[in-house]
Amino acid sequence: MHKPNLDEAAELSLQVVSLSRPSSFSGKVEGAHSKHEKFSAPVRIIAASHFLPFTITISEETPNEPYQWTVSRRSGHTAMYAGIRSLSDNPNTDCTHIGWIGFYKDLKGEEHPCDSLSHESRTNICKELEKHGAVPVFVDEEIANGHYEGYSKQILWPLLHYMSWNDSHPMNPAWWDSYNKVNKMFAAAINSIYKEGDIVWVHDYHLLLLPGMFKAMQPSATIGLFLHSPFPSSELFRSLPNRQEVLYGMLGSTSIGFQTYSYARHFLSSCTRVLGLESTPTGIDNKGQMVSIGVFPIGIDARNVQERRSLPSVLAKMKTLQEMFANKRIIIGRDRLDEVAGIKQKLEAFEQFLDMYPEWRNNVVLIQVTQPGQSRQPKLEAKISELVTSINSRYGSLEFMPIMYHHTFLNTDEYMALLNIADLCLITVIRDGMNTGSLEYVVCQQDKHSPLLLSEFTGTAGSVSGAMQINPWDYAGVAQAIDTALRMSPEEKKVRYKEMYRHVMNHDAQYWASTVIQDLRATVLAGQSSSETPTLDIPLFIKCFKQSKRRMIMLDYDGTLTPITNIPSQALPPPEMLEALSTLCADPNNFVCVISGRDRAFLDLHLGNIKGLSLSGEHGSFIRYPGGDWINLLAEMDMSWKDEVMSIFEFYTERTAGATIEAKETSITWHFRNADPEYGEFQAKECMNHLENSVVSKRPVEILVGKKCLEVRPISVNKGEIVKRLMGAKPKQWDFVVCAGDDKTDEDMFRSLRKIKSSVGQVESQASTNSSPNLSSVSMRLPPYYFTITVGPSDKRSAAAWHVNNSHDVVEALTMIAATSGNAKNDE
């Protein structure tokens, strides 16, 4: 795989939707299909989903084996299939779809497992599907049943939808074995067609182990995972017996996509709490490998729905329904027969609506269509039938029933007709990944502009702003919302509908798929893929220093200029470091600044006597230039959050022996370096989750996970901003730039310098950009010379171009250039 082009990555990053910018989902965007134009370079994509979007039937020409086959489209998951299919519309994209073919149909339409098929018949299936860009995975019936009907539907699906399993569905150990086996079969199938540089895109909860398994086969592979279902809170997810295996399987991905921000946040929390990994709002540090986290709400194939709704067969169905329900206001609902569908809540709320607003009796009909759910639920079926009978008996008559209940599959024409004629769509699901039915309803309402009542627990609720959001458990509130919607003026309907329609058409399945792939490519190009950071080339470092005239030197303190100590106050500057800094600051051609998380008092005490040295404290909150006073860069910021954070830190300090609190002017840090290692990590995870739920979600602050510490600071504060300030409006004035640091706070500096370097137009010195480290000097013939240096092992994930092993190496490198600083000055 070629080395990432960082400039192209920076450009791509501006085009993709990321977790850190959730509001971009509702902004004005380009047309959906214009995204395909941005696939300028050829790309091969391997998409993996549990089912292929096709069914196979024996051809009439071959009643006996070996069979020939006919292929037809599979129903269900239309949004996902449409998005994947749309990727092939780009001439530079080759997309192959891998999945289980399921059962085949004989000439009578009866289904049979593929186990008994001959080798020739299976080969013919592969040949036929190859014409459609698909590769089948053949799974024995017993294993397939344990994987899909067992672990996926009985364990994972309820858990992801906030329904913990119970004694009526005990976990069968064979289900987990089948789940493992099927994921391994998919990994082997992908590996059989994989070529270096391909993008592998895995879909949904049936294949959560696949990314990790395939990563073990192809360590450099680019793997995307998209979870179409919700992801529950860590409190619920941690009850899964195989929780660690599932999470590590997912973390084999390069990037993981979710439907909503809350689902992504729950996943981050689970990784922090269950695995003890460090996280940021946009990624997980999986033992040195950064896994990007993104939010990409799925859309529908809007143009296909638009075409289907106007077919003559649909118009004929519409006419029949309109005659049947003449002079009646029609409310529609279509759901799977599952607990999470909220059908019971819908019926209870509708009954209360008829009770609260008697004027609507005999004037409104609820057409509720259900289809089989994830599993058979006799008790739920009986309860719904009982409710329907009770409501119809109480409010109906021989001539009219207020609820028309149909427990059957609707054909597409009938479904489209209902969406076209409805006066209101009522969706009361209590947990859903996205609910694309609401989006199809919007497309079909171009003539009537009827309102949409949408449960706040759907993934769609955060995107479709024109809908009226409801709490399905608040029956009176839903009843009132139904009345409001039915009485809504045509003007308000039109305004709300215009907003919904714009969103649905601009954010369709094609836009979703291309955006996910663009984000994945940008992640790889930005250097998120696995690579080692080369050791600092000292001769080159000294040579560039001597050849330059205007030098910017920015250094972290703890872990960079001094080793990390158990007691922070004992991290004192060594004499050789003070001497090197003094020599460098004495050269007027050098601008030297120590950028630390320490407070002003500490920096003044230990470094304040070095003439010509600039200091920045508390991660960029304060700055002091040589000979000047400290400047508070956050003087106008609201710090009222500190009391709340302090009380939480005090709570955990009292319960964690060895933990301490460091209160600074603009941040608060909780140290657990001296606590029991395992218990300290456990308490840190508990504390972090407490902060996320109580403070971070409500205040403009962020949690910084450091080395054995948690720091809460304003979200606008980081070392990257102070780097921008020091480099100034004219960064070209510096022909030699050095930045060294050891932890996550210093990554902000490295990323800022990468952007500045790109704007200046100089390729950063980095051995890994060439086929050989010795070639790095080729890019250093002309200034400016940029050296970003991380302290730590070579396999540490960092945005820095170079690495050194420890703080002693940093001081030694500074001593070497300090020794030449006077000579360089004299040479000039």
C-alpha positions in Angstrom: 0.0 0.0 0.0 1.4 3.4 -0.9 2.4 5.9 1.8 -0.5 8.2 2.7 -0.5 11.6 1.0 -1.1 13.9 3.9 -2.1 16.9 1.8 -4.8 14.8 0.1 -5.9 13.6 3.5 -6.3 17.2 4.8 -8.4 18.0 1.8 -10.5 14.9 2.2 -11.0 15.5 5.9 -12.9 18.7 5.1 -15.4 16.7 2.9 -16.4 14.0 5.3 -18.8 14.0 8.2 -17.1 13.3 11.6 -18.2 12.6 15.1 -16.8 16.0 16.2 -19.2 17.8 13.9 -22.6 16.2 14.4 -24.4 19.4 13.4 -23.1 19.0 9.9 -25.8 16.3 9.3 -28.5 19.0 9.2 -26.6 21.6 7.2 -26.9 22.4 3.6 -25.1 19.8 1.5 -24.3 18.9 -2.0 -26.6 16.6 -4.0 -26.2 13.0 -2.9 -24.7 11.7 -6.1 -22.0 14.5 -6.4 -20.0 12.6 -3.8 -19.2 9.9 -6.3 -17.2 12.5 -8.4 -14.7 12.7 -5.6 -13.5 9.1 -6.1 -10.8 10.3 -8.4 -8.4 7.4 -7.8 -9.4 3.8 -8.5 -10.6 2.0 -5.4 -11.6 -1.6 -4.8 -14.3 -2.2 -2.1 -15.2 -5.5 -0.5 -18.6 -5.1 1.3 -19.6 -7.9 3.7 -23.1 -8.4 5.1 -24.7 -11.4 6.7 -27.1 -11.9 3.7 -26.3 -11.2 0.1 -29.0 -8.9 -1.5 -30.0 -11.8 -3.7 -32.0 -15.0 -3.6 -31.4 -17.9 -5.9 -33.9 -20.2 -7.6 -33.3 -23.3 -9.7 -33.7 -22.5 -13.4 -36.5 -24.3 -15.2 -34.0 -25.4 -17.8 -32.3 -27.7 -15.2 -34.8 -29.7 -13.1 -31.9 -32.0 -12.0 -28.4 -31.5 -10.7 -26.1 -29.9 -11.6 -28.5 -26.9 -11.4 -28.4 -23.6 -13.2 -29.8 -20.7 -11.4 -31.8 -17.5 -11.6 -31.1 -14.6 -9.4 -33.6 -12.1 -7.9 -33.4 -9.3 -5.4 -33.9 -10.1 -1.7 -36.4 -8.1 0.3 -35.4 -6.2 3.4 -32.4 -4.0 4.3 -33.1 -2.0 1.2 -31.2 1.1 2.4 -28.0 -0.8 3.1 -28.1 -2.7 -0.1 -28.9 0.4 -2.1 -26.0 2.2 -0.5 -23.5 -0.6 -1.3 -24.9 -1.0 -4.8 -24.4 2.7 -5.5 -20.7 2.5 -5.0 -20.4 0.6 -8.2 -21.9 3.5 -10.1 -18.6 5.3 -10.0 -16.3 4.3 -12.9 -13.3 4.3 -10.6 -14.9 2.0 -8.0 -15.0 -1.8 -8.1 -17.3 -3.1 -5.4 -17.7 -6.8 -4.5 -20.4 -7.9 -2.1 -19.7 -10.9 0.1 -22.5 -12.6 2.1 -24.4 -15.8 3.0 -26.7 -16.9 0.2 -29.2 -18.4 2.6 -31.6 -21.1 1.3 -32.3 -21.8 -2.3 -35.7 -22.2 -3.9 -36.8 -25.2 -6.0 -39.2 -25.0 -8.9 -42.1 -25.2 -6.6 -40.9 -22.2 -4.6 -40.0 -24.3 -1.5 -36.8 -23.4 0.3 -33.9 -25.8 1.0 -30.4 -25.5 2.6 -27.4 -25.5 0.3 -25.7 -28.3 2.3 -26.8 -31.1 0.0 -26.0 -29.4 -3.3 -23.3 -30.9 -5.5 -20.0 -29.1 -6.1 -21.0 -28.3 -9.6 -24.3 -26.7 -8.5 -22.4 -24.6 -6.0 -19.9 -23.6 -8.6 -22.8 -22.5 -10.9 -24.2 -20.4 -8.0 -20.8 -18.6 -7.8 -20.7 -18.0 -11.5 -24.2 -16.6 -11.6 -23.6 -14.3 -8.6 -20.3 -13.1 -10.1 -22.3 -11.5 -12.9 -23.9 -9.4 -10.1 -20.6 -8.5 -8.3 -21.3 -10.9 -5.5 -19.4 -13.8 -3.8 -21.4 -16.3 -1.7 -20.4 -17.8 1.6 -21.7 -21.3 2.0 -22.6 -22.1 5.7 -23.9 -25.5 6.9 -27.5 -25.3 8.1 -26.6 -26.2 11.8 -23.8 -23.6 12.0 -25.9 -21.0 10.2 -28.8 -21.6 12.6 -26.6 -21.2 15.7 -25.1 -18.0 14.3 -28.2 -16.3 13.0 -31.2 -17.7 14.9 -29.1 -18.3 18.0 -26.4 -15.8 19.0 -27.3 -13.0 16.6 -31.1 -12.9 17.2 -31.4 -14.3 20.8 -28.3 -12.7 22.4 -26.9 -9.7 20.4 -30.1 -8.2 18.9 -32.0 -8.0 22.3 -28.9 -6.6 24.1 -28.2 -4.0 21.4 -31.9 -2.9 21.7 -31.7 -2.6 25.5 -33.5 -5.9 26.1 -31.4 -8.1 28.4 -32.1 -11.8 27.7 -33.9 -13.9 30.3 -34.4 -17.4 31.5 -36.9 -18.1 28.6 -34.0 -17.8 26.2 -30.9 -19.2 28.0 -27.6 -18.9 26.2 -26.5 -22.0 24.4 -22.7 -22.3 24.3 -23.0 -23.8 20.8 -24.4 -20.4 19.6 -21.1 -18.6 20.4 -19.1 -21.3 18.7 -21.3 -21.0 15.6 -20.9 -17.2 15.7 -17.1 -17.6 15.8 -17.1 -20.1 12.9 -19.3 -18.0 10.6 -17.1 -14.9 11.2 -14.0 -17.0 10.4 -15.7 -18.2 7.2 -16.3 -14.7 6.1 -12.8 -13.7 6.9 -11.4 -16.5 4.8 -13.8 -15.6 2.0 -12.7 -12.0 2.0 -9.0 -13.0 2.2 -9.4 -15.2 -0.9 -10.2 -12.2 -3.1 -8.4 -9.5 -1.1 -5.7 -7.4 -2.8 -3.4 -5.0 -1.1 -5.0 -1.5 -1.0 -8.6 -2.9 -1.0 -11.1 -1.4 1.4 -13.1 -3.9 3.4 -16.5 -2.7 4.7 -18.3 -4.9 7.2 -21.9 -4.4 8.2 -23.9 -4.9 11.4 -24.0 -7.1 14.5 -23.8 -10.5 12.7 -20.2 -9.9 11.9 -18.7 -8.1 14.9 -15.7 -10.5 15.2 -14.8 -10.2 11.5 -12.7 -7.0 11.6 -10.4 -8.5 14.2 -10.1 -11.8 12.5 -9.4 -10.3 9.1 -6.9 -7.8 10.7 -4.9 -10.9 11.9 -4.7 -12.1 8.4 -4.0 -8.8 6.7 -2.4 -6.4 9.4 -2.2 -3.5 6.9 -5.8 -3.8 5.6 -8.2 -0.9 5.7 -11.3 -2.1 7.4 -14.5 -0.2 8.0 -17.3 -1.4 10.3 -20.8 0.0 10.3 -23.3 -0.9 13.0 -26.9 -0.4 11.7 -28.4 -1.2 15.1 -28.3 0.8 18.3 -25.4 0.3 20.8 -26.5 0.2 24.4 -25.0 1.9 27.4 -21.9 0.3 29.0 -24.0 -0.7 32.1 -26.0 -3.0 29.9 -23.4 -4.1 27.4 -21.0 -5.2 30.2 -23.5 -8.0 31.1 -22.6 -9.8 27.8 -20.4 -12.8 28.8 -18.3 -12.5 25.6 -18.1 -8.7 25.9 -14.3 -8.5 25.5 -14.1 -10.7 22.5 -16.9 -8.7 20.8 -15.3 -5.3 21.5 -11.8 -6.4 20.4 -13.3 -7.9 17.3 -14.9 -4.5 16.5 -11.6 -2.7 17.3 -9.9 -4.6 14.5 -11.4 -2.0 12.3 -9.7 1.1 11.0 -12.9 3.0 11.4 -16.3 2.2 13.1 -19.5 4.0 12.1 -22.7 4.5 14.1 -26.1 5.8 13.3 -26.2 8.5 16.1 -23.8 10.3 18.4 -25.3 8.6 21.5 -24.6 5.1 20.1 -21.0 6.1 19.4 -20.6 7.5 22.9 -21.9 4.3 24.4 -19.4 2.3 22.5 -16.6 4.6 23.6 -17.7 4.2 27.2 -17.8 0.4 26.9 -14.3 0.3 25.5 -13.1 2.5 28.4 -15.0 0.7 31.1 -14.7 -3.0 29.9 -11.3 -2.9 28.2 -9.6 -0.1 30.0 -8.7 1.6 26.8 -8.2 5.3 26.4 -10.5 7.2 24.2 -11.2 10.6 22.7 -14.6 11.8 21.2 -13.4 10.6 17.8 -11.4 7.5 18.5 -10.1 4.6 20.6 -6.5 3.9 21.4 -6.4 0.1 21.0 -3.0 -0.7 22.3 -1.2 1.9 20.2 -3.6 1.6 17.2 -6.1 4.4 16.8 -9.5 3.3 15.7 -11.5 6.2 14.3 -15.2 6.6 15.4 -17.7 8.3 13.2 -21.4 9.1 13.0 -23.2 8.5 9.6 -27.0 8.4 9.7 -28.2 6.1 6.9 -30.6 7.2 4.2 -32.9 5.4 1.8 -32.9 5.0 -1.9 -35.1 8.1 -2.2 -35.2 8.2 -6.0 -36.4 4.6 -6.2 -39.2 5.3 -3.7 -40.1 8.4 -5.6 -40.5 6.3 -8.8 -42.4 3.5 -7.1 -45.0 5.7 -5.4 -46.3 6.9 -8.8 -46.6 3.5 -10.6 -50.1 2.8 -12.1 -50.5 -0.3 -9.8 -49.9 1.9 -6.7 -52.4 4.5 -7.9 -55.0 1.8 -8.4 -54.4 0.6 -4.8 -54.7 4.2 -3.6 -58.1 4.6 -5.2 -59.4 1.5 -3.6 -58.2 2.6 -0.1 -59.6 6.1 -0.5 -63.0 4.7 -1.4 -62.8 2.3 1.6 -62.0 5.0 4.1 -63.9 7.9 2.5 -64.3 10.9 4.9 -61.9 9.4 7.4 -58.6 10.6 8.6 -56.0 7.9 8.2 -53.2 7.2 10.6 -50.7 4.5 9.5 -48.2 2.4 11.4 -46.0 -0.4 10.1 -43.8 -2.3 12.5 -42.2 -5.6 13.2 -43.8 -7.6 16.0 -41.1 -7.0 18.6 -41.2 -5.5 22.0 -39.0 -2.6 20.9 -41.4 -1.7 18.1 -43.7 0.0 20.7 -46.9 -1.4 19.1 -48.5 -1.9 22.6 -47.6 1.7 23.5 -49.1 2.9 20.2 -52.4 1.2 20.8 -52.6 2.4 24.4 -51.9 6.0 23.3 -54.5 5.8 20.5 -57.1 4.5 23.0 -56.3 7.5 25.2 -56.6 9.8 22.2 -60.1 8.5 21.5 -61.0 9.0 25.1 -59.5 12.5 25.4 -60.9 13.8 22.1 -64.3 12.2 21.5 -64.9 14.5 18.5 -62.5 12.3 16.5 -64.4 9.1 17.1 -65.8 7.6 13.9 -63.6 10.1 12.0 -60.2 8.6 12.4 -58.9 5.1 11.6 -55.5 3.6 12.6 -54.2 1.2 10.0 -51.6 -0.9 11.9 -49.6 -3.4 9.9 -47.2 -5.8 11.6 -44.9 -8.4 10.2 -43.0 -11.2 12.0 -40.2 -9.9 14.3 -36.8 -11.3 15.3 -38.5 -14.2 17.1 -41.9 -15.5 17.8 -43.5 -13.8 20.8 -46.9 -15.4 21.6 -47.5 -13.3 24.7 -47.0 -10.0 22.8 -49.2 -11.2 19.9 -51.9 -12.1 22.4 -51.6 -8.7 24.2 -51.8 -6.7 21.0 -54.8 -8.7 19.7 -56.5 -8.2 23.1 -55.9 -4.4 22.9 -57.2 -4.1 19.4 -60.3 -6.1 20.3 -60.9 -4.0 23.4 -60.5 -0.6 21.6 -62.7 -1.7 18.6 -65.4 -3.0 21.0 -65.4 0.2 23.1 -65.2 2.8 20.3 -66.3 0.9 17.2 -69.6 -0.2 15.7 -70.9 -2.7 13.1 -70.3 -0.1 10.4 -66.8 1.1 11.4 -63.8 0.0 13.5 -61.2 2.6 14.6 -58.3 0.1 14.3 -57.6 -1.9 11.1 -55.0 -4.5 12.3 -53.2 -6.6 9.7 -50.5 -9.1 10.9 -49.0 -9.9 7.5 -46.4 -8.9 5.0 -47.6 -6.0 2.7 -46.6 -6.1 -0.9 -44.7 -3.0 -2.1 -47.7 -1.5 -4.0 -50.0 -1.7 -1.0 -47.3 -0.2 1.3 -46.7 2.7 -1.1 -50.4 3.4 -1.5 -50.8 3.6 2.3 -47.9 6.0 2.6 -49.3 8.2 -0.2 -52.8 8.6 1.3 -52.0 8.8 5.0 -53.0 11.9 7.0 -50.5 11.0 9.7 -47.7 8.5 10.3 -47.3 7.3 13.9 -44.0 5.7 15.0 -43.7 4.8 18.6 -40.7 2.4 18.7 -38.9 2.3 22.1 -35.5 1.5 20.5 -34.5 1.5 16.9 -31.3 1.9 14.9 -32.7 4.3 12.4 -36.3 3.5 11.2 -36.1 4.1 7.5 -39.9 3.7 7.2 -40.3 7.3 8.4 -38.0 8.4 5.6 -40.0 6.5 3.0 -43.2 8.2 4.3 -41.6 11.6 3.8 -40.8 10.9 0.1 -44.4 9.6 -0.5 -46.0 12.7 1.0 -45.1 15.2 -1.7 -48.8 15.9 -2.4 -50.4 15.9 1.0 -47.5 17.1 3.3 -49.0 15.1 6.2 -47.2 15.3 9.5 -44.9 12.7 11.0 -45.0 11.7 14.7 -41.7 10.1 15.5 -40.5 8.5 18.7 -37.5 10.2 20.2 -35.9 6.8 20.7 -35.3 6.2 16.9 -32.0 7.1 15.3 -33.9 9.2 12.8 -35.2 11.5 15.5 -31.9 13.4 15.5 -31.9 14.0 11.8 -35.5 14.7 10.6 -36.0 18.0 12.3 -39.4 18.7 10.8 -41.0 15.7 12.5 -42.9 16.0 15.8 -41.0 14.0 18.4 -42.9 12.0 21.0 -42.2 9.9 24.1 -44.0 6.5 23.5 -44.3 6.0 27.2 -46.2 9.2 27.7 -49.7 8.1 26.4 -51.4 11.4 27.2 -48.6 13.3 25.4 -48.8 11.1 22.3 -52.6 11.5 22.3 -52.2 15.3 22.4 -49.6 15.2 19.6 -52.0 13.1 17.4 -54.7 15.8 17.9 -52.3 18.6 17.2 -51.0 16.9 14.1 -54.5 16.2 12.7 -55.5 19.9 13.3 -52.3 21.3 11.9 -52.7 24.1 9.4 -51.7 23.6 5.7 -49.0 26.3 6.1 -47.3 24.6 9.1 -47.5 21.2 7.4 -45.8 22.6 4.3 -43.0 24.2 6.4 -42.3 21.1 8.4 -42.5 18.9 5.3 -40.1 21.0 3.3 -37.5 20.6 6.0 -38.0 16.8 6.2 -38.0 16.3 2.4 -34.8 18.4 1.9 -33.0 16.2 4.5 -34.2 12.9 3.1 -33.4 13.7 -0.5 -29.9 15.2 0.3 -29.0 12.4 2.7 -30.0 9.3 0.8 -28.4 5.9 0.8 -25.9 6.9 -1.9 -24.8 9.9 0.1 -24.4 7.7 3.2 -22.3 5.1 1.5 -20.0 7.5 -0.3 -19.5 9.6 2.9 -18.5 6.5 4.9 -16.0 5.4 2.3 -14.6 8.9 2.0 -14.2 9.1 5.7 -12.4 5.8 5.8 -10.1 6.8 3.0 -9.3 10.1 4.7 -8.5 8.3 7.9 -6.0 6.1 6.1 -4.5 9.0 4.2 -4.1 11.0 7.3 -1.8 8.3 8.7 -4.2 6.4 10.9 -3.1 3.1 9.4 -0.4 1.1 11.1 3.2 2.2 10.7 6.3 2.7 12.8 7.8 6.1 13.7 11.5 6.3 12.8 14.2 7.2 15.3 15.3 10.8 15.2 18.2 11.2 12.7 20.7 13.1 14.9 23.2 14.1 12.2 20.3 15.4 10.0 18.9 17.2 13.0 22.2 19.0 13.7 22.8 19.7 10.1 19.4 21.4 9.6 19.8 23.4 12.8 23.2 24.7 11.7 21.9 25.7 8.2 18.9 27.7 9.6 18.7 31.3 10.8 15.3 31.6 12.5 14.5 28.7 14.8 11.3 27.8 16.8 11.8 25.2 19.5 8.7 24.1 21.5 9.1 21.5 24.3 6.8 19.6 26.7 8.1 19.3 30.2 6.9 16.1 32.0 8.1 12.9 30.2 10.0 15.0 27.6 12.5 17.2 29.4 12.3 15.2 32.7 11.2 11.6 33.4 7.7 10.9 34.8 7.8 10.4 38.6 5.3 9.0 41.0 5.1 12.3 42.8 4.7 15.1 40.3 6.5 17.7 42.5 9.7 15.5 42.4 9.9 15.9 38.6 12.7 18.4 38.8 14.8 19.7 35.9 18.2 18.0 35.5 21.2 20.3 35.4 22.2 19.3 31.8 18.7 20.2 30.6 18.8 23.6 32.2 22.2 24.2 30.7 21.1 23.2 27.2 18.0 25.5 27.5 20.1 28.4 28.7 22.5 28.1 25.8 19.7 27.8 23.2 17.9 30.8 24.7 21.1 32.9 24.6 21.2 32.7 20.8 19.0 35.5 19.4 18.2 33.3 16.4 16.3 30.9 18.6 12.8 31.2 20.1 12.4 28.6 22.8 9.2 27.8 24.7 8.3 25.1 27.2 4.6 24.2 26.8 3.5 22.3 29.8 0.5 21.1 31.7 2.1 22.4 34.9 0.8 25.5 36.6 2.5 28.9 36.6 4.0 28.7 40.0 5.9 25.4 39.2 7.2 26.8 35.9 8.3 30.1 37.5 10.1 28.2 40.3 12.0 25.8 38.2 12.4 27.4 34.8 11.6 31.1 35.4 15.3 32.0 35.9 16.3 31.0 32.3 16.8 34.3 30.5 15.0 34.4 27.1 12.8 31.4 27.8 9.1 31.6 27.0 6.7 29.5 29.2 3.1 28.3 28.6 1.2 26.6 31.5 -1.8 24.5 31.9 -1.8 23.2 28.4 -1.9 26.6 26.7 -4.2 28.4 29.2 -1.4 30.8 30.1 1.7 32.2 28.4 4.6 34.3 29.5 7.0 35.8 27.0 10.7 36.6 28.0 10.7 39.6 30.3 6.9 39.9 30.5 4.1 38.9 32.8 1.8 35.9 32.6 -1.1 36.3 30.2 -4.4 34.5 30.9 -5.8 33.4 27.6 -9.0 32.2 29.2 -9.8 35.2 31.3 -13.3 35.6 29.9 -14.2 31.9 30.1 -16.9 30.5 32.4 -15.2 28.3 35.0 -18.3 27.4 37.1 -17.9 23.7 36.1 -14.8 23.4 38.4 -16.9 23.0 41.6 -18.9 20.2 40.1 -15.7 18.4 38.8 -14.0 18.9 42.1 -16.8 17.3 44.0 -16.6 14.2 41.7 -12.8 14.0 42.1 -13.1 14.3 45.9 -15.7 11.5 45.9 -13.2 9.1 44.1 -10.2 10.4 46.0 -11.8 9.4 49.3 -12.4 5.9 47.9 -9.1 5.4 46.2 -6.0 5.2 48.5 -3.1 7.0 47.0 -5.1 9.2 44.6 -4.6 13.0 44.7 -6.2 16.1 43.2 -4.2 18.8 41.4 -6.3 22.0 41.1 -5.0 24.5 38.6 -6.5 27.8 37.6 -8.1 26.5 34.3 -8.2 22.7 34.8 -8.4 20.0 37.5 -6.4 16.8 37.4 -7.0 13.5 39.3 -3.8 11.5 39.8 -3.8 7.8 40.6 -0.2 6.9 40.0 0.4 6.0 43.6 -2.8 3.9 43.9 -3.1 0.2 43.5 -2.5 -0.3 39.7 -5.6 -2.4 39.0 -7.9 -0.6 41.4 -6.7 2.8 40.3 -7.5 1.9 36.6 -10.9 0.6 37.6 -11.7 3.8 39.6 -10.4 6.0 36.8 -12.8 4.3 34.4 -15.7 4.7 36.9 -14.7 8.4 37.4 -14.5 9.0 33.7 -17.9 7.6 33.1 -19.3 9.7 36.0 -17.8 12.8 34.5 -19.0 12.0 31.0 -22.6 11.6 32.1 -22.7 14.5 34.7 -20.4 17.2 33.3 -19.0 16.6 29.8 -22.4 16.1 28.2 -23.6 19.4 29.6 -20.6 21.7 29.8 -18.0 22.9 27.2 -15.2 20.8 28.8 -13.4 17.6 27.8 -11.7 14.8 29.7 -8.0 14.2 28.9 -6.7 10.8 29.8 -3.0 11.1 30.7 -0.5 8.8 32.2 -2.1 7.6 35.4 -4.3 10.7 35.5 -7.6 12.3 34.4 -7.7 16.0 33.6 -10.8 18.1 32.9 -10.2 21.2 31.0 -12.1 23.7 28.7 -12.7 22.1 25.3 -11.1 25.1 23.6 -7.8 24.6 25.5 -5.0 22.6 24.0 -1.4 22.8 23.1 -2.2 22.9 19.4 -3.7 26.4 19.8 -0.7 27.7 21.6 1.5 26.4 18.8 -0.5 28.3 16.3 -0.1 31.4 18.4 3.7 31.0 18.7 4.1 30.3 15.0 2.2 33.5 14.2 0.5 34.8 11.2 3.6 34.3 9.1 5.0 30.8 9.8 7.4 31.1 6.9 9.6 33.3 9.1 10.8 30.1 10.8 13.2 28.0 8.8 13.8 25.4 11.6 10.9 24.2 13.8 11.2 21.6 16.6 8.4 20.2 18.7 8.8 17.4 21.2 6.3 15.8 23.6 5.3 12.4 25.0 1.6 12.1 25.6 -1.8 12.8 24.0 -1.8 16.5 24.9 1.3 16.9 22.7 -0.4 15.2 19.7 -2.4 18.5 19.4 0.9 20.3 18.8 2.1 17.7 16.2 -1.2 18.0 14.3 -1.2 21.8 14.3 2.4 21.8 12.9 1.4 19.3 10.2 -1.3 21.7 9.0 1.1 24.7 9.2 3.8 22.8 7.4 1.3 21.9 4.7 0.3 25.6 4.3 3.9 26.6 4.0 4.4 24.0 1.3 7.4 22.1 2.6 7.4 18.3 3.0 8.1 17.5 6.7 11.3 15.6 7.3 10.3 12.0 8.0 12.2 8.9 7.1 9.0 6.9 6.7 7.9 9.0 3.7 10.7 7.4 1.7 11.6 3.8 0.9 14.8 4.2 3.0 15.6 6.4 6.0 18.8 7.5 4.3 16.7 9.3 1.7 15.2 11.6 4.2 17.9 14.1 3.7 16.7 14.6 0.1 13.6 16.4 1.3 15.8 18.6 3.6 17.9 20.3 1.0 15.8 23.5 1.4 14.2 25.1 4.5 11.9 25.2 6.4 12.9 22.1 8.3 10.2 20.6 10.6 11.0 18.1 13.3 8.1 16.7 15.3 9.4 14.3 17.9 7.4 11.9 20.2 9.0 10.3 23.3 8.3 6.6 23.4 8.6 3.4 21.4 8.7 3.3 17.6 5.3 1.5 17.4 3.5 4.1 19.4 0.7 5.7 17.4 1.6 9.4 16.9 1.3 12.2 14.5 4.9 13.0 15.0 7.5 12.4 12.3 10.2 11.1 14.6 10.6 9.3 17.9 13.2 9.0 20.7 13.0 6.4 23.5 13.1 8.6 26.6 13.5 12.1 28.0 17.3 11.6 28.3 17.4 11.3 24.5 15.6 14.6 24.2 18.0 16.4 26.5 20.9 14.8 24.7 19.7 16.0 21.3 19.1 19.5 22.7 22.6 19.5 24.2 24.1 18.6 20.8 22.4 21.5 18.9 23.1 23.8 21.9 26.8 23.0 21.4 26.6 24.1 17.8 24.3 27.1 18.5 27.3 29.5 19.3 29.3 28.2 16.3 26.3 28.6 14.0 25.9 32.1 15.3 29.6 32.9 14.7 29.5 31.4 11.2 26.8 33.9 10.3 
